[in-house]
């Protein structure tokens, strides 16, 4: 394996770890700060599996809560 290939694999692994960490942090943040909004989205999607557009308001409320709580890339 060439040095360049090894470097690319390492960079890819680091990026994957960063994405996984960010996703876990967002999930945990939503669980602790936006649980009711998250539950509303899940419930709406369960009730409307073929009409996800009906859940736009619930999704927007979850997004607003996420922003207010600086979750994800907004944390930086």
N, CA, C and O atoms as a printed pandas DataFrame, in Angstrom:
     atom_number atom_name residue_name chain_id  residue_number  x_coord  y_coord  z_coord
0              1         N          UNK        A               1    0.850   -1.165    0.000
1              2        CA          UNK        A               1    0.000    0.000    0.000
2              3         C          UNK        A               1    0.902    1.237    0.000
3              4         O          UNK        A               1    1.871    1.315    0.756
4              5         N          UNK        A               2    0.573    2.181   -0.843
5              6        CA          UNK        A               2    1.410    3.373   -0.949
6              7         C          UNK        A               2    1.153    4.323    0.219
7              8         O          UNK        A               2    0.137    4.229    0.908
8              9         N          UNK        A               3    2.078    5.216    0.417
9             10        CA          UNK        A               3    1.947    6.218    1.470
10            11         C          UNK        A               3    0.722    7.101    1.223
11            12         O          UNK        A               3    0.007    7.472    2.153
12            13         N          UNK        A               4    0.500    7.424   -0.042
13            14        CA          UNK        A               4   -0.651    8.268   -0.385
14            15         C          UNK        A               4   -1.967    7.564   -0.051
15            16         O          UNK        A               4   -2.888    8.189    0.474
16            17         N          UNK        A               5   -2.058    6.271   -0.349
17            18        CA          UNK        A               5   -3.257    5.494   -0.042
18            19         C          UNK        A               5   -3.463    5.425    1.467
19            20         O          UNK        A               5   -4.585    5.581    1.949
20            21         N          UNK        A               6   -2.399    5.195    2.203
21            22        CA          UNK        A               6   -2.480    5.141    3.658
22            23         C          UNK        A               6   -2.964    6.472    4.214
23            24         O          UNK        A               6   -3.809    6.496    5.108
24            25         N          UNK        A               7   -2.447    7.564    3.706
25            26        CA          UNK        A               7   -2.847    8.899    4.154
26            27         C          UNK        A               7   -4.330    9.135    3.869
27            28         O          UNK        A               7   -5.039    9.698    4.702
28            29         N          UNK        A               8   -4.797    8.709    2.704
29            30        CA          UNK        A               8   -6.207    8.871    2.336
30            31         C          UNK        A               8   -7.101    8.058    3.263
31            32         O          UNK        A               8   -8.158    8.535    3.678
32            33         N          UNK        A               9   -6.694    6.852    3.587
33            34        CA          UNK        A               9   -7.467    6.002    4.494
34            35         C          UNK        A               9   -7.537    6.636    5.878
35            36         O          UNK        A               9   -8.599    6.643    6.500
36            37         N          UNK        A              10   -6.435    7.162    6.359
37            38        CA          UNK        A              10   -6.414    7.807    7.673
38            39         C          UNK        A              10   -7.341    9.020    7.675
39            40         O          UNK        A              10   -8.108    9.207    8.619
40            41         N          UNK        A              11   -7.280    9.844    6.631
41            42        CA          UNK        A              11   -8.150   11.011    6.552
42            43         C          UNK        A              11   -9.618   10.593    6.518
43            44         O          UNK        A              11  -10.459   11.214    7.168
44            45         N          UNK        A              12   -9.920    9.554    5.771
45            46        CA          UNK        A              12  -11.289    9.061    5.668
46            47         C          UNK        A              12  -11.784    8.555    7.023
47            48         O          UNK        A              12  -12.923    8.815    7.411
48            49         N          UNK        A              13  -10.937    7.842    7.726
49            50        CA          UNK        A              13  -11.288    7.329    9.051
50            51         C          UNK        A              13  -11.528    8.476   10.028
51            52         O          UNK        A              13  -12.482    8.441   10.805
52            53         N          UNK        A              14  -10.675    9.482    9.993
53            54        CA          UNK        A              14  -10.847   10.635   10.875
54            55         C          UNK        A              14  -12.148   11.371   10.568
55            56         O          UNK        A              14  -12.857   11.785   11.486
56            57         N          UNK        A              15  -12.463   11.534    9.299
57            58        CA          UNK        A              15  -13.700   12.201    8.908
58            59         C          UNK        A              15  -14.910   11.400    9.360
59            60         O          UNK        A              15  -15.887   11.966    9.852
60            61         N          UNK        A              16  -14.847   10.092    9.195
61            62        CA          UNK        A              16  -15.941    9.227    9.637
62            63         C          UNK        A              16  -16.140    9.360   11.140
63            64         O          UNK        A              16  -17.275    9.443   11.608
64            65         N          UNK        A              17  -15.067    9.382   11.888
65            66        CA          UNK        A              17  -15.167    9.525   13.344
66            67         C          UNK        A              17  -15.762   10.869   13.728
67            68         O          UNK        A              17  -16.544   10.946   14.676
68            69         N          UNK        A              18  -15.408   11.930   13.009
69            70        CA          UNK        A              18  -15.954   13.253   13.293
70            71         C          UNK        A              18  -17.459   13.293   13.017
71            72         O          UNK        A              18  -18.224   13.863   13.796
72            73         N          UNK        A              19  -17.874   12.688   11.912
73            74        CA          UNK        A              19  -19.297   12.655   11.568
74            75         C          UNK        A              19  -20.071   11.846   12.608
75            76         O          UNK        A              19  -21.143   12.259   13.050
76            77         N          UNK        A              20  -19.531   10.706   12.990
77            78        CA          UNK        A              20  -20.188    9.876   13.998
78            79         C          UNK        A              20  -20.292   10.603   15.326
79            80         O          UNK        A              20  -21.325   10.530   15.991
80            81         N          UNK        A              21  -19.243   11.300   15.719
81            82        CA          UNK        A              21  -19.245   12.051   16.966
82            83         C          UNK        A              21  -20.270   13.179   16.928
83            84         O          UNK        A              21  -21.010   13.390   17.889
84            85         N          UNK        A              22  -20.307   13.900   15.812
85            86        CA          UNK        A              22  -21.266   14.990   15.653
86            87         C          UNK        A              22  -22.695   14.444   15.720
87            88         O          UNK        A              22  -23.552   15.017   16.393
88            89         N          UNK        A              23  -22.944   13.344   15.024
89            90        CA          UNK        A              23  -24.281   12.743   15.019
90            91         C          UNK        A              23  -24.696   12.313   16.420
91            92         O          UNK        A              23  -25.833   12.543   16.831
92            93         N          UNK        A              24  -23.789   11.698   17.143
93            94        CA          UNK        A              24  -24.087   11.266   18.512
94            95         C          UNK        A              24  -24.350   12.464   19.412
95            96         O          UNK        A              24  -25.253   12.425   20.248
96            97         N          UNK        A              25  -23.574   13.525   19.249
97            98        CA          UNK        A              25  -23.778   14.723   20.064
98            99         C          UNK        A              25  -25.122   15.381   19.764
99           100         O          UNK        A              25  -25.805   15.845   20.677
100          101         N          UNK        A              26  -25.502   15.423   18.488
101          102        CA          UNK        A              26  -26.805   15.995   18.115
102          103         C          UNK        A              26  -27.922   15.143   18.706
103          104         O          UNK        A              26  -28.868   15.678   19.284
104          105         N          UNK        A              27  -27.821   13.835   18.567
105          106        CA          UNK        A              27  -28.844   12.945   19.112
106          107         C          UNK        A              27  -28.984   13.147   20.622
107          108         O          UNK        A              27  -30.094   13.282   21.136
108          109         N          UNK        A              28  -27.864   13.166   21.319
109          110        CA          UNK        A              28  -27.909   13.361   22.775
110          111         C          UNK        A              28  -28.466   14.730   23.136
111          112         O          UNK        A              28  -29.222   14.862   24.098
112          113         N          UNK        A              29  -28.095   15.745   22.369
113          114        CA          UNK        A              29  -28.619   17.091   22.615
114          115         C          UNK        A              29  -30.115   17.165   22.399
115          116         O          UNK        A              29  -30.828   17.810   23.167
116          117         N          UNK        A              30  -30.591   16.508   21.360
117          118        CA          UNK        A              30  -32.033   16.486   21.099
118          119         C          UNK        A              30  -32.745   15.736   22.210
119          120         O          UNK        A              30  -33.813   16.157   22.654
120          121         N          UNK        A              31  -32.176   14.639   22.661
121          122        CA          UNK        A              31  -32.790   13.873   23.744
122          123         C          UNK        A              31  -32.887   14.689   25.038
123          124         O          UNK        A              31  -33.840   14.532   25.802
124          125         N          UNK        A              32  -31.912   15.549   25.279
125          126        CA          UNK        A              32  -31.921   16.310   26.533
126          127         C          UNK        A              32  -32.596   17.673   26.413
127          128         O          UNK        A              32  -33.068   18.210   27.415
128          129         N          UNK        A              33  -32.654   18.251   25.190
129          130        CA          UNK        A              33  -33.162   19.617   25.070
130          131         C          UNK        A              33  -34.389   19.772   24.173
131          132         O          UNK        A              33  -35.118   20.757   24.288
132          133         N          UNK        A              34  -34.619   18.819   23.292
133          134        CA          UNK        A              34  -35.688   18.959   22.296
134          135         C          UNK        A              34  -36.529   17.690   22.192
135          136         O          UNK        A              34  -37.027   17.359   21.116
136          137         N          UNK        A              35  -36.685   16.996   23.284
137          138        CA          UNK        A              35  -37.349   15.696   23.237
138          139         C          UNK        A              35  -38.799   15.799   22.777
139          140         O          UNK        A              35  -39.245   14.973   21.982
140          141         N          UNK        A              36  -39.543   16.788   23.255
141          142        CA          UNK        A              36  -40.950   16.884   22.855
142          143         C          UNK        A              36  -41.077   17.180   21.364
143          144         O          UNK        A              36  -41.974   16.656   20.703
144          145         N          UNK        A              37  -40.184   18.016   20.827
145          146        CA          UNK        A              37  -40.202   18.315   19.396
146          147         C          UNK        A              37  -39.831   17.074   18.577
147          148         O          UNK        A              37  -40.432   16.803   17.537
148          149         N          UNK        A              38  -38.848   16.335   19.054
149          150        CA          UNK        A              38  -38.424   15.099   18.390
150          151         C          UNK        A              38  -39.553   14.073   18.386
151          152         O          UNK        A              38  -39.824   13.437   17.367
152          153         N          UNK        A              39  -40.207   13.918   19.536
153          154        CA          UNK        A              39  -41.319   12.978   19.631
154          155         C          UNK        A              39  -42.470   13.386   18.714
155          156         O          UNK        A              39  -43.143   12.530   18.140
156          157         N          UNK        A              40  -42.694   14.692   18.577
157          158        CA          UNK        A              40  -43.755   15.168   17.685
158          159         C          UNK        A              40  -43.449   14.806   16.234
159          160         O          UNK        A              40  -44.348   14.412   15.491
160          161         N          UNK        A              41  -42.184   14.936   15.825
161          162        CA          UNK        A              41  -41.798   14.564   14.462
162          163         C          UNK        A              41  -41.970   13.057   14.261
163          164         O          UNK        A              41  -42.528   12.627   13.252
164          165         N          UNK        A              42  -41.499   12.261   15.206
165          166        CA          UNK        A              42  -41.636   10.807   15.092
166          167         C          UNK        A              42  -43.106   10.403   15.004
167          168         O          UNK        A              42  -43.471    9.560   14.186
168          169         N          UNK        A              43  -43.935   10.994   15.831
169          170        CA          UNK        A              43  -45.356   10.682   15.841
170          171         C          UNK        A              43  -46.011   11.071   14.524
171          172         O          UNK        A              43  -46.789   10.302   13.960
172          173         N          UNK        A              44  -45.696   12.255   14.039
173          174        CA          UNK        A              44  -46.261   12.730   12.777
174          175         C          UNK        A              44  -45.851   11.820   11.622
175          176         O          UNK        A              44  -46.677   11.467   10.781
176          177         N          UNK        A              45  -44.586   11.445   11.583
177          178        CA          UNK        A              45  -44.121   10.573   10.508
178          179         C          UNK        A              45  -44.752    9.174   10.597
179          180         O          UNK        A              45  -45.008    8.539    9.574
180          181         N          UNK        A              46  -44.995    8.711   11.804
181          182        CA          UNK        A              46  -45.668    7.415   11.980
182          183         C          UNK        A              46  -47.114    7.484   11.504
183          184         O          UNK        A              46  -47.627    6.548   10.891
184          185         N          UNK        A              47  -47.763    8.614   11.799
185          186        CA          UNK        A              47  -49.161    8.799   11.411
186          187         C          UNK        A              47  -49.312    9.094    9.922
187          188         O          UNK        A              47  -50.377    8.855    9.353
188          189         N          UNK        A              48  -48.272    9.606    9.287
189          190        CA          UNK        A              48  -48.325   10.018    7.885
190          191         C          UNK        A              48  -47.127    9.477    7.096
191          192         O          UNK        A              48  -46.354   10.259    6.542
192          193         N          UNK        A              49  -46.965    8.166    7.039
193          194        CA          UNK        A              49  -45.764    7.610    6.405
194          195         C          UNK        A              49  -45.615    7.947    4.917
195          196         O          UNK        A              49  -44.500    7.984    4.398
196          197         N          UNK        A              50  -46.716    8.188    4.247
197          198        CA          UNK        A              50  -46.654    8.493    2.818
198          199         C          UNK        A              50  -46.884    9.965    2.513
199          200         O          UNK        A              50  -46.941   10.365    1.350
200          201         N          UNK        A              51  -47.016   10.769    3.563
201          202        CA          UNK        A              51  -47.281   12.197    3.380
202          203         C          UNK        A              51  -46.405   13.009    4.334
203          204         O          UNK        A              51  -46.900   13.764    5.171
204          205         N          UNK        A              52  -45.088   12.831    4.184
205          206        CA          UNK        A              52  -44.147   13.475    5.103
206          207         C          UNK        A              52  -44.244   14.989    5.087
207          208         O          UNK        A              52  -43.831   15.632    6.051
208          209         N          UNK        A              53  -44.775   15.581    4.029
209          210        CA          UNK        A              53  -44.914   17.039    3.966
210          211         C          UNK        A              53  -45.854   17.552    5.052
211          212         O          UNK        A              53  -45.764   18.708    5.466
212          213         N          UNK        A              54  -46.757   16.686    5.510
213          214        CA          UNK        A              54  -47.666   17.090    6.593
214          215         C          UNK        A              54  -46.913   17.348    7.892
215          216         O          UNK        A              54  -47.455   17.953    8.817
216          217         N          UNK        A              55  -45.680   16.896    7.962
217          218        CA          UNK        A              55  -44.893   17.029    9.192
218          219         C          UNK        A              55  -43.945   18.230    9.143
219          220         O          UNK        A              55  -43.078   18.369   10.006
220          221         N          UNK        A              56  -44.102   19.083    8.157
221          222        CA          UNK        A              56  -43.183   20.216    7.991
222          223         C          UNK        A              56  -43.149   21.107    9.221
223          224         O          UNK        A              56  -42.077   21.556    9.629
224          225         N          UNK        A              57  -44.285   21.366    9.809
225          226        CA          UNK        A              57  -44.323   22.242   10.986
226          227         C          UNK        A              57  -43.579   21.601   12.154
227          228         O          UNK        A              57  -42.809   22.268   12.846
228          229         N          UNK        A              58  -43.804   20.332   12.367
229          230        CA          UNK        A              58  -43.120   19.631   13.467
230          231         C          UNK        A              58  -41.611   19.590   13.220
231          232         O          UNK        A              58  -40.821   19.795   14.142
232          233         N          UNK        A              59  -41.212   19.325   11.971
233          234        CA          UNK        A              59  -39.776   19.304   11.645
234          235         C          UNK        A              59  -39.159   20.681   11.855
235          236         O          UNK        A              59  -38.044   20.798   12.363
236          237         N          UNK        A              60  -39.880   21.710   11.468
237          238        CA          UNK        A              60  -39.371   23.078   11.640
238          239         C          UNK        A              60  -39.190   23.393   13.122
239          240         O          UNK        A              60  -38.194   24.007   13.504
240          241         N          UNK        A              61  -40.127   22.987   13.948
241          242        CA          UNK        A              61  -40.009   23.227   15.391
242          243         C          UNK        A              61  -38.799   22.503   15.974
243          244         O          UNK        A              61  -38.133   23.027   16.867
244          245         N          UNK        A              62  -38.514   21.313   15.478
245          246        CA          UNK        A              62  -37.321   20.589   15.918
246          247         C          UNK        A              62  -36.061   21.317   15.466
247          248         O          UNK        A              62  -35.101   21.429   16.228
248          249         N          UNK        A              63  -36.058   21.809   14.237
249          250        CA          UNK        A              63  -34.907   22.565   13.734
250          251         C          UNK        A              63  -34.670   23.820   14.570
251          252         O          UNK        A              63  -33.529   24.128   14.915
252          253         N          UNK        A              64  -35.735   24.541   14.895
253          254        CA          UNK        A              64  -35.612   25.766   15.693
254          255         C          UNK        A              64  -35.048   25.426   17.069
255          256         O          UNK        A              64  -34.173   26.130   17.574
256          257         N          UNK        A              65  -35.539   24.363   17.669
257          258        CA          UNK        A              65  -35.027   23.944   18.979
258          259         C          UNK        A              65  -33.546   23.585   18.888
259          260         O          UNK        A              65  -32.763   23.940   19.768
260          261         N          UNK        A              66  -33.165   22.885   17.829
261          262        CA          UNK        A              66  -31.764   22.509   17.640
262          263         C          UNK        A              66  -30.875   23.740   17.529
263          264         O          UNK        A              66  -29.787   23.782   18.104
264          265         N          UNK        A              67  -31.340   24.741   16.786
265          266        CA          UNK        A              67  -30.572   25.978   16.627
266          267         C          UNK        A              67  -30.466   26.709   17.964
267          268         O          UNK        A              67  -29.387   27.176   18.331
268          269         N          UNK        A              68  -31.555   26.810   18.677
269          270        CA          UNK        A              68  -31.560   27.499   19.975
270          271         C          UNK        A              68  -30.591   26.847   20.951
271          272         O          UNK        A              68  -30.023   27.510   21.819
272          273         N          UNK        A              69  -30.411   25.542   20.798
273          274        CA          UNK        A              69  -29.541   24.807   21.714
274          275         C          UNK        A              69  -28.157   24.539   21.135
275          276         O          UNK        A              69  -27.394   23.751   21.695
276          277         N          UNK        A              70  -27.825   25.189   20.014
277          278        CA          UNK        A              70  -26.505   25.089   19.401
278          279         C          UNK        A              70  -26.062   23.643   19.179
279          280         O          UNK        A              70  -24.945   23.260   19.530
280          281         N          UNK        A              71  -26.948   22.860   18.597
281          282        CA          UNK        A              71  -26.628   21.458   18.342
282          283         C          UNK        A              71  -25.988   21.289   16.973
283          284         O          UNK        A              71  -26.264   22.055   16.050
284          285         N          UNK        A              72  -25.134   20.284   16.848
285          286        CA          UNK        A              72  -24.496   19.978   15.572
286          287         C          UNK        A              72  -23.430   20.983   15.189
287          288         O          UNK        A              72  -22.705   21.497   16.040
288          289         N          UNK        A              73  -23.343   21.259   13.887
289          290        CA          UNK        A              73  -22.309   22.170   13.400
290          291         C          UNK        A              73  -22.507   23.585   13.904
291          292         O          UNK        A              73  -21.590   24.402   13.825
292          293         N          UNK        A              74  -23.697   23.893   14.425
293          294        CA          UNK        A              74  -23.950   25.217   14.970
294          295         C          UNK        A              74  -23.227   25.434   16.298
295          296         O          UNK        A              74  -23.085   26.565   16.761
296          297         N          UNK        A              75  -22.780   24.352   16.896
297          298        CA          UNK        A              75  -22.081   24.426   18.180
298          299         C          UNK        A              75  -20.765   25.169   18.073
299          300         O          UNK        A              75  -20.311   25.779   19.041
300          301         N          UNK        A              76  -20.145   25.119   16.888
301          302        CA          UNK        A              76  -18.813   25.713   16.719
302          303         C          UNK        A              76  -18.879   27.191   16.602
303          304         O          UNK        A              76  -17.846   27.845   16.454
